[in-house]
Amino acid sequence: MRKSKNEAVCEGLCAQIQELWDRLQIPEEEREAVAMSMTGSNAKVRKALQLEADPLEELKMQNTKKTESLLQQHDAEIVQLKKSYYEVHKELCEGVQKWEENWRLFLEFERKASDPSRFTNRGGNLLKEEKQRANLQKTLPKLEEELKTGIEMWEQERSTAFLVNGQKFTRKKTPHANRLGANKEKLELSGSLLSEGSIPL
């Protein structure tokens, strides 16, 4: 037999109220007091359920607005903090950015150096690349030294670590620096071979 319209509406309201209670974390005592009047499906029960559901819905809407407003506030604060942090530490931030750009460029040249097809390219690209690599070989350690000095001063002044993406920059760059040092002889050798005009194939 089909449920009456009242029964269906009352069941829907009960489910809605239960969900709202959970979402709004309504205490068990309050729930129990209302739950007793939630049995049955006559017009009186239906009205009582509706009277319980409406204020809960309103409370949910208020909480949603507060949450949205709070999130917007937090987002604005984060933007402001990032901006002020960057302004205060502009020189160090730009130094780190410059070092990372140079390091990416160096890695790109390293990748190209292991590509045998680069010897078949015409137009002096190989010579340009080698000059740029040699320049980076000199630039990166200088940038690192400048940053190291700046970061040490910054850390002493503030008694806190200077972090880049959640880790100390000195730790972050150590594997890069080791790799740079390991490639130094290789770069010097390839540079001298280029200047002599004898590139091994």
C-alpha positions, 0 to 999 in steps of 0.5 A: 500500500502506498504511503500517504502524502503526510507520511512521506513528508514527515519521513522527509522532514525527520531525515532533514532534521537528523542531517541538520542536527549532525551538521550543526552538532546539536547536543543529544539532550536537545535531540531527544526532547524533539525526537519524542514528538517526531513519531507519527504522521498526522498533520500535528506531527507534520507541523511540529517537524516543520517548526523544528526544521525551519530554524535549523535550516536558518541556523545552517544558512547563518553558519554557512555565511559566517564560514564563507566570510571567515574564509574570505577574511583568512584568504585576504590575510594570507595575501596580505601576509605574503605581500608584506613578507615579500616586501620585507624580504624582497632582496632575499626572495629575489636572490632565491628566485634568481638562483633558482632560474639560473639553476633550472637553466643550468640543468637544461644545459646539462640535459642538452649536453647529454644529447648526441644530436646537439653536435649536428646542429648548425649555426653556432648553437653549441658554442653559445650553449657552452659559453652560457654554461661556463657563465652559469658555472661562475654565476651560481656559486657567487649567487649562493655565497651572496644568499648564504651571507644574506640568509645568515644575517637574516636568521641572526637578526630574527632568531629563526630559519629562512625557509624556501618552500618549507625548507632551509635554503642552505639544505635545499641547495646542497644537492644542487651545489654538489652536482654543480661541483661534480660537473665543474671538471666536465664543463671545463674539459668540454670548454677547452675542447671547444676552444681548441676546436676538437669535439669528440664524436 
